[in-house]
């Protein structure tokens, strides 16, 4: 299930224009994360990436 969320995010990220990748897309634990920061976390499958994916899914961002 987490892999499906990861794949979905990576597909969405691939379609985000470079000019928007520094925009904030999520707040987790009172910290803001841009498209690029989230991509790094998800690509590296960090513990933080699971939290980020949960928030993105709950907010229907992905």
C-alpha positions in Angstrom: 0.0 0.0 0.0 2.8 2.4 0.8 4.5 1.5 -2.5 1.3 2.4 -4.3 1.3 5.9 -2.7 5.0 6.3 -3.4 4.5 5.4 -7.1 1.5 7.8 -7.4 3.5 10.7 -5.9 6.4 10.0 -8.2 4.1 10.1 -11.2 2.5 13.4 -10.1 5.9 14.9 -9.3 7.1 14.0 -12.8 4.3 16.2 -14.2 4.9 19.2 -11.9 6.7 22.0 -13.8 10.2 22.9 -12.6 9.1 26.4 -11.7 6.6 25.0 -9.1 8.9 22.5 -7.4 10.0 24.9 -4.8 6.4 25.6 -3.7 5.3 24.2 -0.4 2.9 21.3 -0.7 2.7 19.8 2.8 3.1 20.7 6.5 4.2 17.8 8.8 5.0 18.3 12.5 4.8 22.1 12.0 7.5 22.0 9.3 6.9 22.9 5.6 8.1 20.8 2.7 8.4 21.7 -1.0 7.8 19.4 -3.9 11.6 18.8 -4.1 12.0 18.1 -0.4 9.1 15.6 -0.5 10.5 14.0 -3.6 13.9 13.5 -1.8 12.2 11.9 1.2 9.9 9.6 -0.8 12.6 8.6 -3.3 14.9 7.6 -0.3 12.0 5.9 1.5 12.6 7.6 4.8 10.5 7.4 7.9 9.4 11.0 7.3 8.2 10.0 3.8 5.6 7.7 5.4 4.2 10.7 7.4 4.3 12.9 4.4 2.4 10.4 2.2 -0.2 9.9 4.9 -0.9 13.7 5.0 -0.9 14.0 1.2 -3.4 11.1 0.9 -5.6 12.5 3.7 -5.6 15.9 2.0 -6.4 14.2 -1.3 -3.2 15.8 -2.9 -2.3 12.4 -4.4 
